[in-house]
Amino acid sequence: MTFQQFFPLTDDIWATVLVLALILFIPSLCRKLRFPQIAGLIIAGVIVGPGLLDIIETDAILGYAGRVGLLFIMFFAGIQIDLEEMKRNRTWGVAFGVLTFLIPFATCLWAGQSVLGLDADAAGVIGCIMGSHTLVSFPIINRFGLDRQKSVTISLTGALVAILIALVLYSAIVSNNGNESSPLFLLLKLAFYVTAVVFIYPRITRRFFRQVSSNFSHFLFVMLLLAVTCGLACLIGVDAILGAFLTGLMMNRYVPNTSPLMHRMDFIGNALFVPIFLLTTGMIIDIRGVCSDWNALWVFTVIFITGTLAKWIPAFAIQKMSHFDRDDRLILFGLSESHAAGALAITTGAYSAGIIGLPVLSSTVLIVLFSCIISNIVTERAANRIFKKGRNNEITSYERLMVTLTGSNTLKALMESVVRNTYNIKPK
């Protein structure tokens, strides 16, 4: 019996067994090794995928579940953001979004034309890929309970701005190479789409929640809104991740973080769909094919180094202007470093349109892998330090409480007890 006789797994049940085993044991192994769990799942997908050991194939069901997992990540990013904090920091958030797109876009545009010898359209596509980012490492922020951190709020706002700019510029490049709709028409459709969602969703959500009391119906209703918004986003020509993030923002006021509905969505998303997305992201990477193409490796090296350094500059600039500390700068950089579905969507679309060649397509797949690994390592370490600092501050700080007393007999004894415990005075 040979390895090829058993693998890749063709039986859906055994393929499910393997996927569930990886989701269960890889995070535990990563915790013991002190390695980011998200990066561990991506690497596991690379190992078992068709590009290396070919133990399991990315079939339609896994692809669907992985797509849903990415939408859950963007949905959670929108629903768990503090809207009041976002309003207070909207100026910094928009500034960070513009900087974290324009600087990588400009540097990669220059590197693509000057170093790699690409034409302006191909270099512009590379700039859109590296300028935008996907919040792959946001589950780490959620796990540490830092979603209300100021640097996190700025990063989330910046992600929305960067994605919007990237999609509009990419549409302009495509329209310049074919008969696609103009960027102005795309902006008009996008404005109408966002206005309709912002105006309609809160009203129908309030009405449905008042008239229907079943928690299961609430869950299905929110999932239906998420699917409709993502479908409409694809219909007007933008990526579904934008619709998922917008749905999260609209549901923010109606789904509290401590509600049973939020717990159900968090359990289903983070226990199943998000890990499957990370596995499928690794499984689409053909390591053997990419490593055998020296031209693709050269393109990857130039783009990745240039784009990563360009992503660091906006984080450093916002940190200095906002008087953040080093860990907040790492949060800004970590959340904006990863490239996933948005990069793959732009790349495959540009390859189909003949704007970029196979070396750029292959190098983008490597960029997805390494950017996600760096993003998760940086975000994990920074979030862990911020969490420990916050916990230490809670331990050393004193809270002031007001206690209402109804009887004068216990007042003197209570106050004496408080004084003794506060100043360590021994009783006489």
Disulfide bonds with the S-S distance in Angstrom:
none
